[in-house]
Structures are given as C-alpha cells and as structure tokens.
Amino acid sequence: MNMQNLMRQAQKMQKKMEEAQAEAATQVVEASAGGGMVTVKVNGKQELLDIVIEKEVVDSDDVEMLQDLIKAAVNEGMKKSSAALQEKMGELTGGLGLKFPGM
C-alpha cells in the first residue's frame, strides 16, 4: 500500500468520524434518579437539556436529598451520553479498542 492510498483512507476515516460525532451530538438520552422523581435529558455534546423534578420530592426540610437526586440523574445522563458516543465511534473503528479522549 502506498502512502497516497494510506492518506486517502485516513481522510475518509476522519470524515466518517466527524459525521458520527455530529450525528451523536443530536442524540438525546434520558436518565432518572429516585425512582423517576428527578429526570434529565442530555445530548451527545454532554449538554444538559432538561430537568424534570416531581413535586413530591421537593421538601424544604430536606434540600440535600433533592440535590443528591439531581446530581445522580445528571451524572447518569452524562454516562449514558458518553457511552452512546463511544459506541458510535467503536462502530467506525471496527472494535479496535480505541478510546477517544473527552468522550
């Protein structure tokens, strides 16, 4: 294989990866905590899009519990979003086991 063919293949792979990242950025995952008392939506860019808090969990005497539920839901949403992106990138790399920083 000559260098020119190798460069073309690398450019094709880069373009496919960029397309996959753009597609993954539009994907939205949902996660919840406290049996659905706090639900969040996160996109593939790791941006928090929405938080829904059920009224029953809002207690002025136990703000810490609500804070913990929000953190748990957001962290789970971020994990799901990151996993979805890693899966998409894994499809492109053919299971070579490559990890992409920040994803």
Beta strands, then each sheet from edge to edge (+ up, - down):
strand 1: 28-33
strand 2: 38-43
strand 3: 48-53
sheet 1: 1+ 2- 3+
end
